Amino acid sequence: MRMIRASSLVVAVTVCVLAASGVAAGHDHGHAQVDTVGYCDGEARAASLRADEARLMARLGHLTTLRGPEDLAALAALGYAVPMHMLASFEGIGTSFARPDAIMDQQVRSGNPGALLYRPNPDLPYTGDPYRPAFPYELAGWGHGVMYTPGAYPRSTDLCIAQEDWFVHEQGVHSALDWGFTAQPPPERYRGESAGEMMPLPMVTPGATHGRFWDIHVWRDPAGGTPVLAMQTPFHHIPGIHGDDSAFFFPAPAPAD
């Protein structure tokens, strides 16, 4: 019964806020304008990551910690209405809540990630259960991204990082059976050659499907230092189920003709 109630809550929150997502995204158009399609490192990158964190923290307020269903509803009201894997946590990544309008993003905006990554209560034994909440959840990191185009790295007017920081989230299916992810790469000569399909069909398992997209994960430093970019958290352990190892990859260089 608890599993059913938790599932109903998440679905209800998602449906209710999808209708309001156009105004819930909360874009901040007052950021400094910088072209960051090229290489960006050193103090410029560190300052940009700190600003990204500060903007997001100001937006989330007390929702850096999710203590109960009311906080899930408040998070959805801010625009993060889609539980990517229901409530299942993935080891090293956490439980993901996404903006439904993120698929329409053409550029990356500082302080407005497409997904938030929360660490479930590590003292509970069921963090991989998609229908059983593991409160409290602590914000561990967030993800920025846009749909994948081979060789065309994401642009931003206010987030300063290097091209080589970007990796690809493989296309595939979020299974309706357990809300895990099964990669379903397109036919290609080398990894990352193809843009793939927006909705790869036929699906290898029933569920929610999506195409490839560029991705970065930004992780909060528990000691208060500069956030760090990595596929998985470099800080304290995030418990959960082991994900598909082919879910993320760096594009391979094109072979010489």
For each residue, the residues with C-beta under 8 A, 3 or more apart:
1: 4 5
2: 5 6 132
3: 6 7 129 131 132
4: 1 7 8 131
5: 1 2 8 9
6: 2 3 9 10 87 131 132 133
7: 3 4 10 11 86 130 131
8: 4 5 11 12
9: 5 6 12 13 69 72
10: 6 7 13 14 72 83 86 87
11: 7 8 14 15
12: 8 9 15 16
13: 9 10 16 17 72 73 76 81
14: 10 11 17 18 76 81 82 83 100
15: 11 12 18 19
16: 12 13 19 20 76 81
17: 13 14 20 21 24 76 77 79 81 100
18: 14 15 21 81 82 100
19: 15 16
20: 16 17 23 24 77
21: 17 18 24 25 79 81 99 100 101
22: 25 101
23: 20
24: 17 20 21 77 78 79 81
25: 21 22 79 99 101 112
26: 59 78 79 112
27: 109 112
28: 31 55 109 111 112
29:
30:
31: 28 55 109 110 111 157 158
32: 158
33: 157 158
34: 157 158 160
35: 38 155 157
36: 40 48 155 156 157 158 159 160 161
37: 153 155 163
38: 35 163
39: 162 163
40: 36 44 45 48 160 161 162
41: 44 45 162
42: 45 46
43: 46 47
44: 40 41 47 48 160
45: 40 41 42 48 49 160 161 162
46: 42 43 49 50 226
47: 43 44 50 51 160
48: 36 40 44 45 51 52 110 158 159 160 161
49: 45 46 52 53 161 218 226 227 228 229
50: 46 47 53 54 226 227
51: 47 48 54 55 110 111 158
52: 48 49 55 56 110 111 159 218 227
53: 49 50 56 57 218 220 227
54: 50 51 57 58 111
55: 28 31 51 52 58 59 110 111 112
56: 52 53 59 60 111 112 113 142
57: 53 54 60 61 64
58: 54 55 61 111
59: 26 55 56 78 111
60: 56 57 63 64 75 78 116 139
61: 57 58 64
62: 65 71
63: 60 66 71 74 75 78 139
64: 57 60 61 138 139
65: 62 71 136 137 138 139
66: 63 71 72 75 118 135 136 137
67: 71 135 136
68: 71 72 135
69: 9 72 73 133
70: 73 74
71: 62 63 65 66 67 68 74 75
72: 9 10 13 66 68 69 75 76 133
73: 13 69 70 76 77
74: 63 70 71 77 78
75: 60 63 66 71 72 78 80 81 97 116
76: 13 14 16 17 72 73 79 80 81 97
77: 17 20 24 73 74
78: 24 26 59 60 63 74 75
79: 17 21 24 25 26 76 99 100 101
80: 75 76 97 98 99 115 116
81: 13 14 16 17 18 21 24 75 76 97 98 99 100
82: 14 18 97 98 99 100
83: 10 14 86 87 95 96 97 98
84: 96 97 98 115 174
85: 88 89 90 95 96 130 174 179 180 181
86: 7 10 83 130 131 179
87: 6 10 83 95 120 129 130 131 132 133 134
88: 85 95 127 128 129 130 178 179 180 240 241
89: 85 93 94 95 118 119 120 127 128 134 238 239 240 241
90: 85 93 94 95 96 128 238 240 241 242 243
91: 232 238 239 240 241 242 243
92: 231 232 233 237 238 240
93: 89 90 96 117 217 232 233 238 240 243
94: 89 90 117 118 119 120 137 140 141 233 238 240
95: 83 85 87 88 89 90 117 118 119 120 134 137 240
96: 83 84 85 90 93 115 116 117 118 143
97: 75 76 80 81 82 83 84 115 116 118
98: 80 81 82 83 84 102 114 115 116
99: 21 25 79 80 81 82 102 114 115
100: 14 17 18 21 79 81 82 103
101: 21 22 25 79 104 105
102: 98 99 105 114 115 145
103: 100 147 210
104: 101
105: 101 102 108 109 114 145 146
106: 146
107: 146 154 155 156 157
108: 105 144 145 146 154 155 156 159
109: 27 28 31 105 112 156 157 158 159
110: 31 48 51 52 55 156 158 159
111: 28 31 51 52 54 55 56 58 59
112: 25 26 27 28 55 56 109
113: 56 116 142 143 144 218
114: 98 99 102 105 143 144 145
115: 80 84 96 97 98 99 102 142 143 145
116: 60 75 80 96 97 98 113 139 142 143
117: 93 94 95 96 139 140 141 142 143 217
118: 66 89 94 95 96 97 137 138 139 140
119: 89 94 95 122 137 138 139 140 233 236 238
120: 87 89 94 95 124 127 134 135 137 238 239 240
121: 124 127 134 135 136 137
122: 119 127 237 238 239
123:
124: 120 121 127 134
125:
126: 129 132 134
127: 88 89 120 121 122 124 134 239 240
128: 88 89 90 239 240 241
129: 3 87 88 126 132 134
130: 7 85 86 87 88 178 179
131: 3 4 6 7 86 87
132: 2 3 6 87 126 129
133: 6 69 72 87
134: 87 89 95 120 121 124 126 127 129 137
135: 66 67 68 120 121
136: 65 66 67 121
137: 65 66 94 95 118 119 120 121 134
138: 64 65 118 119
139: 60 63 64 65 116 117 118 119 142 220
140: 94 117 118 119 219 220 233 235 238
141: 94 117 217 218 219 220 227 233
142: 56 113 115 116 117 139 217 218
143: 96 113 114 115 116 117 215 216 217 218
144: 108 113 114 154 159 215 216 218
145: 102 105 108 114 115 154 169 213 214 215 216
146: 105 106 107 108 154 213 214
147: 103 198 211 212 213 214
148: 168 169 195 196 211 212 213 214
149: 152 195
150: 192 193 194 195 251
151:
152: 149
153: 37 163 166 214
154: 107 108 144 145 146 166 214
155: 35 36 37 107 108
156: 36 107 108 109 110 159 160 161
157: 31 33 34 35 36 107 109
158: 31 32 33 34 36 48 51 109 110
159: 36 48 52 108 109 110 144 156
160: 34 36 40 44 45 47 48 156
161: 36 40 45 48 49 156 165 166 216 229
162: 39 40 41 45 165
163: 37 38 39 153 166
164: 250
165: 161 162 216 229
166: 153 154 161 163 214 215 216
167: 214 215 216 231 248 249 250
168: 148 192 212 213 214 215 248 249 250 251
169: 145 148 212 213 214 215 247 248
170: 183 184 185 212 244 246 247 248 249
171: 183 184 185 186 196 197 200 209 210 211 212
172: 181 182 183 184 185 200 204 209 210 244 247
173: 181 182 184 200 203 204 205 206 207 208 209
174: 84 85 179 180 181 207 208 209 210
175: 178 179 180 181 182 205 206 207
176: 179 205 206 207 208
177: 180 205 206 207
178: 88 130 175
179: 85 86 88 130 174 175 176 207
180: 85 88 174 175 177 241 243 244
181: 85 172 173 174 175 243 244 247
182: 172 173 175 204 205 244
183: 170 171 172 244 246 247
184: 170 171 172 173 200 203 204 209
185: 170 171 172 188 191 196 246
186: 171 194 196 197 200
187: 194
188: 185 191 192 193 194
189: 193 255
190: 193 252 253 254 255
191: 185 188 249 251 252
192: 150 168 188 249 250 251 252
193: 150 188 189 190 252 254
194: 150 186 187 188
195: 148 149 150 211 212
196: 148 171 185 186 200 211 212
197: 171 186 200 201 211
198: 147 210 211
199: 209 210 211
200: 171 172 173 184 186 196 197 203 209 211
201: 197 209
202:
203: 173 184 200 206 207 209
204: 172 173 182 184
205: 173 175 176 177 182
206: 173 175 176 177 203
207: 173 174 175 176 177 179 203
208: 173 174 176
209: 171 172 173 174 184 199 200 201 203
210: 103 171 172 174 198 199 213
211: 147 148 171 195 196 197 198 199 200
212: 147 148 168 169 170 171 195 196
213: 145 146 147 148 168 169 210
214: 145 146 147 148 153 154 166 167 168 169
215: 143 144 145 166 167 168 169 248
216: 143 144 145 161 165 166 167 229
217: 93 117 141 142 143 229 230 231 232
218: 49 52 53 113 141 142 143 144 227 228 229
219: 140 141 227 228 229 230 233 234 235
220: 53 139 140 141 227 235
221: 224 225 226 227 228 235
222: 235 236
223:
224: 221
225: 221
226: 46 49 50 221
227: 49 50 52 53 141 218 219 220 221
228: 49 218 219 221 234 235
229: 49 161 165 216 217 218 219
230: 217 219 233 234
231: 92 167 217 248
232: 91 92 93 217 238
233: 92 93 94 119 140 141 219 230 236 238
234: 219 228 230
235: 140 219 220 221 222 228
236: 119 222 233
237: 92 122
238: 89 90 91 92 93 94 119 120 122 140 232 233
239: 89 91 120 122 127 128
240: 88 89 90 91 92 93 94 95 120 127 128
241: 88 89 90 91 128 180
242: 90 91
243: 90 91 93 180 181 247
244: 170 172 180 181 182 183 247
245:
246: 170 183 185 249
247: 169 170 172 181 183 243 244
248: 167 168 169 170 215 231
249: 167 168 170 191 192 246
250: 164 167 168 192
251: 150 168 191 192
252: 190 191 192 193
253: 190
254: 190 193
255: 189 190
256:
257:
